[in-house]
Amino acid sequence: MSISEEQTHESKQIENSDSEQTPTNRVFRIGCMTFCIAVTLLFLWVWHHQSQFNDNYRQASFHINNGEPEQAIAAYQKAIKNKERTIFFKNAPTAYNNLGDAYLKAGQYEQAISTFKDVIKIAPNMAEGYVNLATVYLQKGEPSNAREICLHALQKFPDAALLHFNLACAYSLSDEPTEAKASLKSALSIDADLINDLLQQEESLQHILPELQ
């Protein structure tokens, strides 16, 4: 075989090799491009709904501070709806807590109870959901339910001052002053400044305060 024939043969082999690799390379490039586009679209989706969440959350906080719980409820609902669409940050216990508080301020007790139960499901390791649920029952005039919630939660959060405080309120409203006094003492031993501030507002405990002084 002459040199020219060898060169021609090698050239054909290279061409054949390129023709075999081209489809594979094309599929790889298309796959990479598709992946990059998908990631970009996902990022834009998450960013958009996170921005909507932030905007509605701020509006809700504004309405709460202005004594407009009904408007705050609507804004918190929109915020939570957008939060759920962010995929990676679906659960928002703070937003649910604030929504429950807005329901409570609007006197919508059943909705508040349902929302705070959702908080407990979403964040079982947060005492705040239990505290707020007990508060709703107290304001609704159901101290036995509040007591049950507090006793259950205190097994997990024994150092939660507000749980002890709500338990004291529940005992007091149920005409159990001895138990109320013991629970109030526990609350004061954990966070005296916070509890003393709350005592200025809680009428149900006024009759046992002299015994604590």
C-alpha positions, 0 to 999 in steps of 0.5 A, spaced: 500 500 500 502 506 498 503 512 502 497 516 499 493 510 500 495 509 507 493 516 508 486 516 505 485 509 509 486 513 515 482 519 513 476 515 512 477 511 519 477 518 522 471 520 518 468 514 520 470 515 528 467 522 527 460 520 524 460 515 530 461 520 535 457 526 533 450 523 535 452 521 542 455 528 542 449 531 540 445 528 545 449 530 550 449 537 549 442 537 548 441 534 555 446 539 558 442 544 555 435 541 557 438 541 564 440 548 564 434 551 562 430 546 567 434 549 573 433 556 570 426 555 570 425 552 577 429 558 580 425 563 576 419 559 579 421 559 586 424 566 586 417 569 583 413 565 589 418 567 594 417 574 592 410 574 592 410 571 599 415 576 602 410 582 599 404 579 602 407 577 609 409 585 609 402 587 607 399 582 613 404 585 618 402 592 616 394 590 617 395 587 624 399 593 626 393 597 624 388 593 627 385 590 621 385 582 622 380 581 616 385 584 611 391 581 615 388 574 614 387 575 607 394 577 606 397 571 610 393 566 606 396 569 600 403 569 603 402 561 605 399 559 598 405 562 595 410 559 600 407 552 598 409 553 591 416 554 592 417 547 593 423 547 597 420 551 602 413 549 603 412 549 610 412 556 614 410 555 621 411 562 623 406 564 617 401 559 620 402 562 627 401 569 625 395 567 621 392 563 627 393 570 631 389 574 626 384 569 626 384 570 634 384 577 633 378 577 628 374 573 633 374 567 628 376 561 634 375 555 630 379 557 624 384 559 629 384 553 633 385 549 626 390 553 624 394 552 630 393 545 630 396 545 623 402 549 626 403 543 631 403 538 625 408 542 621 413 544 627 412 539 633 418 541 636 416 548 637 412 550 643 409 556 640 403 552 637 401 549 643 402 556 647 397 559 641 392 553 641 391 554 649 390 561 648 385 560 643 381 555 648 382 560 654 379 566 650 374 562 647 372 560 655 374 553 654 379 552 660 379 544 660 381 544 653 387 549 655 389 545 661 389 539 657 393 542 651 398 545 656 399 539 660 401 535 654 405 540 651 409 541 658 412 534 657 416 536 651 417 543 653 418 543 661 421 550 660 416 554 656 414 559 661 408 561 657 405 554 657 406 554 665 402 561 665 396 559 660 396 553 665 395 557 671 390 561 667 386 555 665 386 553 673 384 559 675 378 559 670 376 552 673 376 555 680 383 551 682 387 556 685 392 552 689 394 549 682 394 556 679 398 558 684 403 553 683 403 554 675 404 561 676 410 560 680 413 555 675 412 561 670 415 566 674 421 562 676 423 561 668 421 568 665 419 573 671 419 579 666 415 576 661 410 573 666 410 580 670 408 584 664 402 579 662 400 579 669 398 586 668 393 584 663 390 577 665 384 578 670 383 571 671 390 571 676 389 577 679 386 574 685 392 569 687 397 575 686 397 577 693 399 570 695 405 571 691 408 577 694 
